[in-house]
């Protein structure tokens, strides 16, 4: 088995598919199609099943890589291409969307207009093929094959033997083409259009390909294995609609009732089924029932739907899990290192900051849950941070709801911040349209939640601690690491200081550097960071005036495990440990006090981490 996302052989999903394949491999019902001579050569024992998720995981068993022709499964994809090349109104003027309850080759045209009832019957499919843009037959064929190749994630070709067999026996389809020309549904000679239809039905695919193509429809037209857009997302809903109502012909109603997934079958034995936003299913088994649908294909999809709860109208409420995590600014703080007074205030008042980590697809049902939750805690909340890092997609309805939430809270003097909005481009576009020139001035956008949480904390502290005198004690006496030293002892340590200045963005210490110096921040803000797998830098802490960095060098002199960077212009006093050691020998109390203050600082950070862990558990 191959896959985009590696699947372990012990996967319970794969185990289930193997058991399903074993169950129905012995099913001998149905007969192989014979009206196209080449199809009659199929072995009725051929049987493959494949399942592809919208996240790119692939599960497949049996004859999943056996080549066969796509036949009528091509119809919804060509219909999607016709919609792209024309407007919906233009396509509907030529092809309806009403189910007929007739067989696939029924000549079902509207009285008077001659319009085919839907694009899933042959008449509608031929009309849709005639709507593909291109100045020549060769151009239309090339564009059609490109679209199918994008859907399958590989270059597809035409099975020439099946094509010739179709062309030699397709008299009924030629007759349909001439009828469509008579009613001006086709506005050109019908034979080249019918020939294009024969070729689309003769495209060679595998069961694996069908599952990928189905997953592409489930993923709003983007191939989940390649990431390439095969069909424009706004037309996928129309494609899936006609698949749901008409895709299984005179079995479509019962299929939707029992199995509940938009689907399409082909007389070569293929079946695709789509659960929007979740998975695509492909089944291949040549024996057909009297309606022209694969017998094993129907049974497999029925079992899959019941076992995995895949019915379109019986999905679990997605809104229940859209909130991945919720916490307050009292429970979890930013990595900004605070003074004791600031830390106490955040513990006491930080609940006015509320953080929501969201996940999955943001649509009406999921966003309604978030908005409703925000309004239930609005009275005790000043700032709401919406972290979109784990969001998969956002539709216009969700964007509108979040804009309305932002506007309502702003009118109340409260703030909504958006974090990692790059994960929701539709939301960004909508906000930019609504806010216009005010977008950059009025909206608070952050790349990561730590910076956004720090911004909220700063605002809260400025509002709550208006009484504090930020220049209460002069340096060096205000350095936290020197707390509880006598004035004489402070002067002794300060006599070893070397003043240094760093520009904003300048690296003060690199990973691997010797831990031979302690940085006492006199002014500005410096951050400690480490690289992460994405290539970005993760901030472990941000330190402001009065705080010290690199003090762990007192303990082991190990090379630095994190980088120190000036976030703003920074002035600091440097204490070189080699120069401090002689002083520690003559003034042991100084070393004891520094170590005690260091231990207290570490203990405070551990308590902070413990509070955070209780939230993330």
C-alpha positions as CSV (number, residue, x, y, z in Angstrom):
1,X,0.0,0.0,0.0
2,X,1.2,3.5,-0.9
3,X,0.1,6.7,0.6
4,X,0.8,10.4,0.8
5,X,0.6,10.1,4.6
6,X,2.3,6.9,5.6
7,X,-0.2,4.5,7.1
8,X,1.1,1.7,9.4
9,X,0.1,-1.8,8.3
10,X,-1.6,-2.3,11.7
11,X,-3.9,0.7,11.1
12,X,-7.4,-0.2,12.3
13,X,-8.9,1.5,9.3
14,X,-6.8,-0.6,7.0
15,X,-7.7,-3.7,9.0
16,X,-11.3,-2.9,8.5
17,X,-10.9,-2.4,4.8
18,X,-9.1,-5.8,4.5
19,X,-11.9,-7.5,6.4
20,X,-14.5,-5.8,4.2
21,X,-12.7,-6.9,1.1
22,X,-12.6,-10.4,2.4
23,X,-16.3,-10.4,3.2
24,X,-17.4,-9.3,-0.3
25,X,-14.7,-10.9,-2.4
26,X,-16.8,-14.1,-2.6
27,X,-20.0,-12.2,-3.5
28,X,-20.9,-13.6,-7.0
29,X,-24.0,-11.5,-7.8
30,X,-24.2,-9.3,-10.9
31,X,-22.8,-9.5,-14.4
32,X,-20.1,-7.8,-16.3
33,X,-21.2,-5.1,-18.8
34,X,-21.2,-6.5,-22.4
35,X,-22.8,-3.7,-24.5
36,X,-19.3,-2.3,-25.0
37,X,-17.3,-5.3,-26.3
38,X,-14.0,-4.3,-24.5
39,X,-15.7,-4.1,-21.1
40,X,-16.9,-7.7,-21.5
41,X,-13.3,-8.9,-21.1
42,X,-13.2,-7.8,-17.4
43,X,-12.6,-10.5,-14.8
44,X,-15.5,-10.5,-12.4
45,X,-13.1,-11.4,-9.6
46,X,-11.3,-8.0,-9.8
47,X,-12.1,-6.1,-6.6
48,X,-10.3,-3.1,-5.1
49,X,-11.2,-0.6,-2.4
50,X,-9.5,2.7,-1.6
51,X,-10.2,5.5,0.9
52,X,-8.4,8.9,0.9
53,X,-8.9,11.6,3.6
54,X,-8.9,15.3,2.9
55,X,-5.7,15.4,5.0
56,X,-4.0,13.1,2.5
57,X,-4.0,9.7,4.2
58,X,-4.5,6.8,1.8
59,X,-5.8,3.3,2.6
60,X,-6.3,0.7,-0.1
61,X,-6.7,-3.0,-0.4
62,X,-7.2,-5.6,-3.2
63,X,-6.9,-4.7,-6.8
64,X,-6.7,-1.0,-6.1
65,X,-4.0,-0.4,-8.8
66,X,-5.8,-2.4,-11.5
67,X,-6.5,-0.2,-14.6
68,X,-10.0,0.1,-16.0
69,X,-11.9,2.9,-17.8
70,X,-13.7,5.6,-15.9
71,X,-16.9,5.5,-17.9
72,X,-19.8,7.6,-16.4
73,X,-17.8,8.5,-13.3
74,X,-16.3,11.1,-15.6
75,X,-19.6,13.0,-15.8
76,X,-19.5,15.0,-12.6
77,X,-15.9,16.1,-13.3
78,X,-16.7,17.3,-16.8
79,X,-19.8,19.0,-15.5
80,X,-17.5,20.9,-13.1
81,X,-15.2,21.9,-16.0
82,X,-18.2,23.1,-17.9
83,X,-19.3,25.3,-14.9
84,X,-15.8,26.8,-14.8
85,X,-15.8,27.6,-18.5
86,X,-19.3,29.2,-18.4
87,X,-21.6,30.7,-15.8
88,X,-24.0,28.6,-13.8
89,X,-26.9,30.2,-15.7
90,X,-25.4,29.4,-19.1
91,X,-24.8,25.8,-18.1
92,X,-28.3,25.4,-16.7
93,X,-29.8,26.8,-19.9
94,X,-28.3,23.7,-21.6
95,X,-28.5,21.1,-18.9
96,X,-31.0,20.8,-16.0
97,X,-30.3,19.5,-12.5
98,X,-33.5,17.4,-11.9
99,X,-33.4,13.7,-11.1
100,X,-35.3,11.5,-13.6
101,X,-35.4,8.0,-12.0
102,X,-34.4,6.7,-15.5
103,X,-31.5,4.6,-16.5
104,X,-28.1,6.1,-17.5
105,X,-28.8,5.9,-21.3
106,X,-32.3,7.2,-21.1
107,X,-33.2,9.9,-23.7
108,X,-34.7,12.2,-21.1
109,X,-35.2,15.7,-22.5
110,X,-37.5,18.5,-21.4
111,X,-40.6,18.8,-23.7
112,X,-40.3,21.8,-25.9
113,X,-36.8,22.9,-25.0
114,X,-35.0,19.6,-25.5
115,X,-32.8,20.3,-22.5
116,X,-31.4,17.1,-20.8
117,X,-32.8,16.6,-17.3
118,X,-29.4,16.5,-15.6
119,X,-25.7,16.0,-16.4
120,X,-25.5,12.5,-15.0
121,X,-27.5,10.8,-17.8
122,X,-25.8,10.4,-21.2
123,X,-27.7,13.2,-22.9
124,X,-26.7,15.7,-20.1
125,X,-23.1,14.5,-20.2
126,X,-22.8,15.0,-23.9
127,X,-24.3,18.5,-23.6
128,X,-21.8,19.2,-20.8
129,X,-18.9,18.0,-23.0
130,X,-20.1,20.5,-25.6
131,X,-19.7,23.3,-23.1
132,X,-15.9,22.7,-22.6
133,X,-14.1,25.8,-23.9
134,X,-11.6,25.4,-26.7
135,X,-11.1,26.5,-30.3
136,X,-10.5,22.9,-31.5
137,X,-11.4,19.4,-30.6
138,X,-7.7,18.8,-29.7
139,X,-7.7,21.8,-27.3
140,X,-10.9,20.6,-25.6
141,X,-9.5,17.1,-25.2
142,X,-6.2,18.5,-23.8
143,X,-7.9,20.7,-21.2
144,X,-10.2,17.8,-20.2
145,X,-7.3,15.5,-19.7
146,X,-5.4,18.1,-17.7
147,X,-8.4,18.5,-15.4
148,X,-8.6,14.7,-14.8
149,X,-4.9,14.5,-14.2
150,X,-5.1,17.2,-11.6
151,X,-8.0,15.4,-9.9
152,X,-6.1,12.1,-9.9
153,X,-2.7,13.5,-9.0
154,X,-1.0,11.9,-12.0
155,X,-1.2,12.1,-15.8
156,X,-4.1,10.1,-17.1
157,X,-4.5,8.7,-20.6
158,X,-7.1,7.2,-22.9
159,X,-7.5,3.5,-23.3
160,X,-7.5,3.3,-27.1
161,X,-9.0,-0.2,-27.2
162,X,-12.0,0.8,-25.1
163,X,-12.4,4.1,-27.0
164,X,-12.5,2.3,-30.4
165,X,-15.0,-0.1,-29.0
166,X,-17.2,2.8,-27.7
167,X,-16.9,4.6,-31.0
168,X,-17.9,1.5,-33.0
169,X,-21.0,0.7,-30.9
170,X,-22.1,4.1,-29.6
171,X,-25.0,4.6,-32.1
172,X,-27.5,5.6,-29.4
173,X,-25.2,8.3,-28.1
174,X,-24.7,9.6,-31.6
175,X,-28.5,9.7,-32.0
176,X,-28.7,11.7,-28.7
177,X,-26.1,14.1,-30.0
178,X,-28.1,14.8,-33.1
179,X,-31.2,15.3,-31.0
180,X,-29.4,17.9,-28.9
181,X,-28.2,19.6,-32.1
182,X,-31.8,19.7,-33.3
183,X,-32.8,21.6,-30.1
184,X,-29.8,23.9,-30.3
185,X,-28.5,22.4,-27.0
186,X,-25.4,21.7,-29.1
187,X,-24.6,24.7,-31.3
188,X,-22.0,22.9,-33.5
189,X,-21.9,19.6,-35.4
190,X,-22.6,16.8,-32.9
191,X,-20.1,14.2,-34.0
192,X,-16.9,15.8,-32.6
193,X,-18.7,16.5,-29.2
194,X,-19.9,12.9,-29.0
195,X,-16.4,11.7,-29.9
196,X,-15.1,13.8,-27.0
197,X,-17.7,12.1,-24.8
198,X,-16.5,8.7,-25.9
199,X,-12.9,9.7,-25.0
200,X,-13.8,11.0,-21.6
201,X,-15.5,7.7,-20.8
202,X,-12.4,5.8,-22.0
203,X,-9.9,7.5,-19.7
204,X,-7.9,4.8,-17.8
205,X,-7.9,5.0,-14.0
206,X,-7.4,2.8,-11.0
207,X,-9.4,2.4,-7.8
208,X,-6.7,4.4,-6.1
209,X,-7.2,7.2,-8.6
210,X,-11.0,7.2,-8.0
211,X,-10.5,7.6,-4.3
212,X,-8.1,10.5,-4.8
213,X,-10.5,12.1,-7.2
214,X,-13.4,11.7,-4.8
215,X,-11.2,13.2,-2.0
216,X,-10.5,16.1,-4.3
217,X,-14.2,16.8,-4.4
218,X,-14.4,16.3,-0.6
219,X,-11.6,18.9,-0.3
220,X,-13.4,21.7,-2.3
221,X,-11.6,20.8,-5.5
222,X,-8.1,20.7,-4.1
223,X,-6.2,17.4,-4.5
224,X,-5.3,16.4,-1.0
225,X,-2.1,14.6,-2.1
226,X,-0.7,17.3,-4.4
227,X,-2.3,20.4,-2.9
228,X,-3.2,21.5,-6.5
229,X,-6.6,23.0,-7.3
230,X,-8.3,20.7,-9.8
231,X,-11.8,22.2,-9.8
232,X,-12.6,25.7,-8.5
233,X,-14.0,25.4,-5.0
234,X,-17.2,27.4,-5.6
235,X,-18.4,24.9,-8.2
236,X,-17.8,21.8,-6.2
237,X,-21.1,22.2,-4.3
238,X,-23.0,22.1,-7.6
239,X,-21.1,19.0,-8.7
240,X,-21.8,17.2,-5.4
241,X,-25.5,18.3,-5.5
242,X,-26.2,16.6,-8.8
243,X,-24.1,13.5,-7.7
244,X,-26.3,13.3,-4.6
245,X,-29.6,13.6,-6.5
246,X,-28.8,11.9,-9.8
247,X,-25.4,10.2,-9.6
248,X,-26.8,6.6,-9.1
249,X,-29.6,7.1,-11.7
250,X,-32.8,5.2,-10.8
251,X,-31.2,4.1,-7.5
252,X,-30.1,7.7,-6.5
253,X,-32.9,8.2,-4.0
254,X,-32.4,5.0,-2.1
255,X,-28.7,5.4,-2.2
256,X,-28.9,8.8,-0.6
257,X,-31.4,7.4,2.0
258,X,-29.3,4.4,2.9
259,X,-25.7,5.5,2.3
260,X,-26.0,9.2,2.4
261,X,-22.9,10.2,0.4
262,X,-22.9,11.9,-3.1
263,X,-21.8,9.2,-5.5
264,X,-21.3,8.2,-9.1
265,X,-21.0,4.8,-10.7
266,X,-19.6,3.6,-14.0
267,X,-20.4,0.5,-16.1
268,X,-16.8,-0.7,-16.0
269,X,-17.4,-1.4,-12.3
270,X,-16.1,1.8,-10.6
271,X,-17.9,3.7,-7.8
272,X,-16.9,6.9,-6.1
273,X,-18.5,8.3,-2.9
274,X,-17.8,11.7,-1.3
275,X,-18.2,12.9,2.3
276,X,-17.5,16.6,2.0
277,X,-14.7,17.8,4.2
278,X,-13.7,14.3,5.3
279,X,-13.1,11.5,2.8
280,X,-13.3,10.2,-0.7
281,X,-14.1,6.5,-1.4
282,X,-13.2,4.5,-4.6
283,X,-14.4,1.0,-5.3
284,X,-13.8,-1.2,-8.3
285,X,-15.6,-4.4,-9.1
286,X,-17.0,-5.1,-12.6
287,X,-20.1,-7.2,-11.9
288,X,-23.2,-4.9,-12.1
289,X,-26.8,-5.1,-11.0
290,X,-29.7,-4.5,-13.3
291,X,-29.4,-0.7,-12.8
292,X,-25.7,-0.7,-14.0
293,X,-24.1,-0.1,-10.6
294,X,-21.3,-2.3,-9.1
295,X,-22.8,-4.8,-6.8
296,X,-19.8,-5.0,-4.5
297,X,-19.3,-1.2,-4.8
298,X,-22.7,-0.7,-3.3
299,X,-22.2,-3.1,-0.5
300,X,-18.8,-1.7,0.4
301,X,-20.1,1.9,0.5
302,X,-23.1,0.8,2.6
303,X,-20.9,-0.9,5.2
304,X,-18.5,2.0,5.2
305,X,-21.3,4.5,5.8
306,X,-22.8,2.5,8.7
307,X,-19.5,1.6,10.3
308,X,-17.8,5.0,10.2
309,X,-21.0,7.0,10.5
310,X,-20.5,8.7,7.1
311,X,-24.1,9.6,6.3
312,X,-24.2,13.2,5.1
313,X,-27.1,13.9,7.3
314,X,-25.9,12.1,10.4
315,X,-22.5,13.7,10.9
316,X,-21.5,14.5,14.5
317,X,-22.0,18.2,15.4
318,X,-18.7,19.8,14.3
319,X,-19.3,22.7,16.6
320,X,-18.6,20.6,19.7
321,X,-14.9,20.3,18.9
322,X,-14.1,23.6,17.2
323,X,-12.7,25.0,20.4
324,X,-9.5,23.1,20.8
325,X,-8.6,24.9,24.0
326,X,-9.9,27.7,26.1
327,X,-8.1,29.5,29.0
328,X,-7.8,32.9,30.7
329,X,-4.8,35.2,31.2
330,X,-4.9,34.2,34.9
331,X,-4.4,30.5,34.1
332,X,-1.7,30.9,31.4
333,X,0.6,33.9,30.9
334,X,2.8,34.9,28.0
335,X,6.5,34.2,28.1
336,X,7.1,37.8,29.1
337,X,8.8,37.7,32.5
338,X,7.0,40.0,34.9
339,X,7.8,41.6,38.2
340,X,6.3,40.2,41.3
341,X,3.7,43.0,41.4
342,X,2.7,42.4,37.8
343,X,2.5,38.7,38.2
344,X,0.2,39.0,41.2
345,X,-2.1,41.4,39.3
346,X,-2.3,39.0,36.3
347,X,-3.2,36.1,38.7
348,X,-5.9,38.3,40.3
349,X,-7.3,40.0,37.1
350,X,-6.1,37.9,34.2
351,X,-9.4,36.3,33.8
352,X,-10.5,39.4,31.9
353,X,-8.3,38.0,29.1
354,X,-9.9,35.0,27.3
355,X,-8.0,32.8,24.8
356,X,-9.7,30.4,22.3
357,X,-7.6,28.0,20.3
358,X,-9.8,27.0,17.3
359,X,-9.5,24.1,15.0
360,X,-11.0,22.5,11.9
361,X,-13.2,24.1,9.3
362,X,-14.9,27.4,10.3
363,X,-18.4,27.4,8.9
364,X,-21.7,28.7,10.3
365,X,-22.2,25.7,12.7
366,X,-18.7,25.9,14.2
367,X,-18.5,29.7,14.4
368,X,-21.9,29.9,16.0
369,X,-20.5,27.9,18.9
370,X,-17.5,30.2,19.4
371,X,-19.5,33.4,19.1
372,X,-22.1,32.1,21.6
373,X,-19.4,31.1,24.0
374,X,-17.8,34.5,23.9
375,X,-21.1,36.3,24.6
376,X,-21.7,34.1,27.7
377,X,-18.5,35.3,29.3
378,X,-18.5,38.9,27.9
379,X,-19.4,40.7,31.1
380,X,-16.2,39.6,32.8
381,X,-14.0,39.8,29.7
382,X,-12.1,42.7,28.3
383,X,-10.1,41.0,25.6
384,X,-10.7,37.9,23.4
385,X,-7.9,36.3,21.5
386,X,-8.9,34.0,18.7
387,X,-5.9,31.7,17.8
388,X,-6.5,30.3,14.3
389,X,-3.2,28.3,14.0
390,X,-5.1,25.0,13.8
391,X,-7.9,26.1,11.5
392,X,-8.2,24.3,8.2
393,X,-10.5,26.6,6.3
394,X,-13.0,29.5,6.6
395,X,-16.0,30.3,4.6
396,X,-17.6,33.7,4.1
397,X,-20.3,33.0,6.7
398,X,-17.7,32.4,9.3
399,X,-15.8,35.5,8.3
400,X,-19.0,37.6,8.6
401,X,-19.7,36.2,12.1
402,X,-16.2,37.0,13.3
403,X,-16.3,40.5,11.8
404,X,-19.7,41.1,13.6
405,X,-18.2,39.8,16.9
406,X,-15.2,42.2,16.4
407,X,-17.5,45.1,15.7
408,X,-19.8,44.5,18.6
409,X,-17.0,44.1,21.1
410,X,-15.3,47.2,19.8
411,X,-18.5,49.2,20.3
412,X,-18.5,48.0,23.9
413,X,-14.9,49.1,24.5
414,X,-13.6,45.6,24.3
415,X,-11.0,44.0,22.0
416,X,-10.9,41.0,19.7
417,X,-7.5,39.9,18.5
418,X,-6.8,37.5,15.7
419,X,-3.7,35.3,15.8
420,X,-2.3,33.3,12.8
421,X,-4.9,34.8,10.5
422,X,-2.8,33.5,7.6
423,X,-4.6,30.1,8.3
424,X,-7.9,31.8,7.4
425,X,-7.3,33.9,4.2
426,X,-11.0,34.2,3.6
427,X,-11.4,35.9,6.9
428,X,-8.5,38.3,6.2
429,X,-10.0,39.2,2.8
430,X,-13.4,39.8,4.4
431,X,-12.1,42.0,7.2
432,X,-9.9,44.0,4.7
433,X,-13.0,44.6,2.5
434,X,-15.2,45.7,5.5
435,X,-12.5,47.8,7.2
436,X,-10.9,49.3,4.2
437,X,-8.2,51.9,5.1
438,X,-8.9,51.2,8.8
439,X,-7.7,47.6,8.5
440,X,-4.2,48.2,9.6
441,X,-5.1,50.8,12.2
442,X,-8.1,49.2,13.9
443,X,-7.3,45.5,13.7
444,X,-5.0,43.6,16.1
445,X,-3.2,40.8,14.2
446,X,-0.4,38.7,15.5
447,X,1.6,35.8,14.1
448,X,1.6,33.8,17.3
449,X,-0.5,33.7,20.4
450,X,2.4,34.5,22.8
451,X,2.8,38.0,21.4
452,X,-0.9,38.5,21.3
453,X,-1.3,37.4,25.0
454,X,1.6,39.7,26.0
455,X,-0.2,42.6,24.3
456,X,-3.4,41.9,26.3
457,X,-1.4,41.6,29.5
458,X,0.3,44.9,28.9
459,X,-3.0,46.6,28.4
460,X,-4.5,45.1,31.5
461,X,-1.6,46.0,33.7
462,X,-1.6,49.6,32.4
463,X,-5.3,49.9,33.3
464,X,-5.1,48.1,36.6
465,X,-1.8,49.4,38.0
466,X,-2.0,53.1,37.3
467,X,-0.6,53.9,40.8
468,X,2.8,52.2,40.3
469,X,6.0,54.2,39.9
470,X,8.0,52.5,37.3
471,X,11.2,54.4,38.3
472,X,10.8,53.8,42.0
473,X,14.4,52.6,42.7
474,X,17.5,53.5,40.8
475,X,19.9,51.1,39.3
476,X,21.8,49.0,40.3
477,X,19.8,48.6,43.5
478,X,16.6,47.7,41.5
479,X,18.2,44.7,39.8
480,X,16.2,41.7,41.1
481,X,19.2,39.4,41.3
482,X,20.8,41.9,43.8
483,X,17.8,42.1,46.0
484,X,18.6,41.9,49.8
485,X,22.2,42.9,49.3
486,X,23.5,45.8,51.4
487,X,24.4,49.0,49.7
488,X,28.1,48.2,50.2
489,X,27.6,44.7,48.7
490,X,25.7,46.2,45.7
491,X,28.6,48.7,45.1
492,X,31.1,45.8,45.2
493,X,29.2,43.9,42.5
494,X,28.5,47.1,40.5
495,X,32.2,47.8,40.5
496,X,32.6,44.8,38.2
497,X,29.9,45.8,35.7
498,X,30.7,46.7,32.1
499,X,28.0,48.7,30.3
500,X,26.9,47.5,26.8
501,X,24.3,48.7,24.3
502,X,22.5,46.7,21.7
503,X,20.3,47.8,18.8
504,X,16.8,46.3,18.3
505,X,17.2,43.0,16.6
506,X,20.8,42.6,17.5
507,X,21.9,39.2,18.8
508,X,23.3,39.5,22.3
509,X,24.3,35.8,22.7
510,X,24.1,32.8,20.4
511,X,23.4,29.1,21.1
512,X,26.7,27.4,21.9
513,X,28.4,30.5,23.2
514,X,30.2,30.2,26.5
515,X,28.1,31.0,29.6
516,X,30.7,33.4,30.9
517,X,28.6,36.5,31.4
518,X,25.4,37.6,33.1
519,X,23.3,40.3,31.5
520,X,21.6,42.8,33.9
521,X,19.0,44.7,31.8
522,X,19.1,48.4,32.5
523,X,16.6,49.4,29.9
524,X,14.7,47.9,27.0
525,X,13.4,44.4,26.3
526,X,15.5,41.3,25.4
527,X,14.1,37.8,24.5
528,X,15.4,34.3,24.9
529,X,14.6,32.0,21.9
530,X,15.3,28.5,20.5
531,X,14.8,27.3,16.9
532,X,11.9,24.9,16.3
533,X,11.2,22.3,13.5
534,X,9.4,24.9,11.3
535,X,12.6,27.0,11.1
536,X,11.0,29.7,13.2
537,X,12.3,30.9,16.6
538,X,10.2,30.1,19.6
539,X,10.3,32.7,22.4
540,X,11.0,31.1,25.8
541,X,11.0,34.4,27.7
542,X,11.1,38.2,27.4
543,X,13.0,40.2,30.0
544,X,12.8,43.9,30.8
545,X,14.6,46.5,33.0
546,X,15.7,45.2,36.4
547,X,15.9,41.5,35.3
548,X,18.9,39.3,34.6
549,X,19.7,36.9,31.8
550,X,22.3,34.1,31.6
551,X,22.5,33.6,35.4
552,X,22.4,29.9,35.0
553,X,26.1,30.2,34.1
554,X,26.7,30.6,37.8
555,X,25.9,26.9,38.2
556,X,27.5,24.9,35.4
557,X,29.2,27.2,32.8
558,X,27.6,25.0,30.1
559,X,27.4,26.4,26.6
560,X,24.3,28.5,26.0
561,X,21.3,26.4,25.0
562,X,19.2,29.4,23.8
563,X,19.9,32.7,21.9
564,X,19.4,36.2,23.5
565,X,18.2,38.9,21.2
566,X,17.4,42.6,21.8
567,X,13.7,43.1,21.0
568,X,14.1,46.9,21.5
569,X,17.2,49.0,22.0
570,X,18.8,47.5,25.1
571,X,21.3,48.8,27.6
572,X,22.7,46.3,30.1
573,X,25.4,45.8,32.7
574,X,27.6,42.8,32.1
575,X,29.0,40.8,35.0
576,X,31.8,38.5,33.9
577,X,31.8,35.3,36.0
578,X,35.6,35.0,36.0
579,X,35.8,38.5,37.6
580,X,32.9,37.7,40.0
581,X,34.6,34.5,41.5
582,X,37.3,36.4,43.4
583,X,34.6,38.7,44.9
584,X,32.6,35.6,45.9
585,X,35.6,34.2,47.7
586,X,36.0,37.4,49.8
587,X,32.3,38.1,50.1
588,X,30.6,34.7,50.4
589,X,27.3,36.3,51.5
590,X,27.0,38.0,48.1
591,X,27.1,34.6,46.3
592,X,24.6,33.1,48.8
593,X,22.1,36.0,48.2
594,X,22.5,35.8,44.4
595,X,21.9,32.1,44.5
596,X,18.9,32.5,46.7
597,X,17.4,35.1,44.4
598,X,18.1,32.9,41.4
599,X,16.3,29.9,43.1
600,X,13.3,32.1,43.9
601,X,13.1,33.2,40.3
602,X,13.3,29.6,39.0
603,X,10.6,28.6,41.5
604,X,8.3,31.4,40.3
605,X,8.7,30.2,36.7
606,X,8.1,26.6,37.7
607,X,4.8,27.6,39.4
608,X,3.8,29.5,36.3
609,X,4.6,26.5,34.2
610,X,2.6,24.2,36.5
611,X,-0.5,26.5,36.2
612,X,-0.1,26.3,32.4
613,X,0.3,22.5,32.4
614,X,-3.0,22.2,34.3
615,X,-4.8,24.0,31.5
616,X,-3.1,22.1,28.7
617,X,-3.6,18.6,30.3
